[in-house]
Amino acid sequence: MKLWGGRFRKETDSLVNDFNASIHFDSRLYREDIEGSMAHARMLADCGIISQADREQIQRGLEGILADIEAGAVEFTADNEDIHMNVESLLTARIGEAGKRLHTARSRNDQVAVDLRLYVRREIGEIMAQILDLQQAVADQARQHQNTVMPGYTHLQRAQPISFAQHLLAYGEQLRRDVTRLADCRARLNVCPLGSGALAGTTYPIDRFETARLLGFDGPCSNSLDGVSDRDYALELLGDLSILMMHLSRFAEEIILWCSWEFKFIELDDAYSTGSSIMPQKKNPDVAELVRGKTGRVYGSLMGLLTAMKGLPLAYNKDMQEDKEPVFDAIDTVKMCLPVFTGMIATMRVLPENMRRAAGGGFINATDCADYLTKKGMPFRDAYTTVGNLVYYCTQNGKLLEELSPEELKNISPLFGEDVYEALSLETCMGQRRSRGGPAVEETSRQIEELEQFISEYRGKTTKIIGGSRAEVCG
Ligand code: ARG
């Protein structure tokens, strides 16, 4: 008979039984569920709601179940619907009477709410650690390519000279925001819904501060209806992961372009590329393409849960059982993408000659040419038009700006002197861009240092988040 079978006179239809069950995906919450139960039982005993002897039996019973699950010795059943009722049934089967007291002053609604929060909290720490690894790979590649000149693009048109280091470090910044966004999510989610009951709290003299503390939360949530119906933290996580994947996808898109024969700015390591079944010459950037593709899947999880939540009246509704699969899938997807992406970045071979060659075409020193005239006294807007005419002249005569003779230049403006050739060299154009955040070596060095400081600061914080997620109740 069902744990809730008392009110019923018929067996559940077998299709309904399977339809209603969530055990085939929420079984992965077994540890969080057991930790939550251990905390709850300890609090019940401390508040005199159950006896210390019952609490000890419950604790030992749950420890045994945890060990057996981890040893693969437990079979969950759809008859017991979800992880919460599976664990409770196992406990009662093992310890009898005391097991039946565990659910005092508790509901599956606050139980599932606390389980998912604990799960998300730990996973956030693990994802943060993986992002830090990727940032380190970015910093390492950047350090080696501070003098590697490449064209910077806008509209995918060659725009101004930058270094490969500066380009990579832009991704370092995106990832920095991803890490702090996850840390923010973690900080906001860290309130404990346990003790909200089904929705309306309880008449038992429970101590919600104790369970919150035992489970490593900052305190209990303030309102019991909100406690059982809030899934903002899951949505925030999915939002954060969607933005992270959007960043990886943009990075992936560039990797794919850079690998093409049209660019050939980089070559991926053989270990991170794949071949074609028919074209013997092919070396494809499948890893980058898959990351780009899986981004859509993570967005789908966010949209799915937002949509599931949008029409729900307070408090718990069964629709909310649909929160877990998108959260799990997005976490699994991101955790699969990050390490392989990191390996791909760490092992890619950069081809500076090809970047330099591309930087040589496309008049990417045109702004510098206008700046040259401006520094000689011409108003910038006039200098801009003058150089525009010069570029047109070059395109008609098949020349680059730096290939024009002093006479051709002076014909356009008498302000041009011999020093213009030095001013137009790509090394000058890049090296003189010392404004904060620019591509000059001084600036990329500062950015690398800043990034590495961030990585070491957050390594510590991340270790604490992961460590702090092991609830202390288990002892
Ligand atoms: N399996 C359920 C879920 O994942 C647990 C809570 C069920 N509560 C209920 N009153 N049916 O949401």
Residues whose N, C-alpha, C, O or C-beta is under 5 A from the ligand:
A	BS01	LIG	S22 D82 R108 N109 V112 M320 Q321
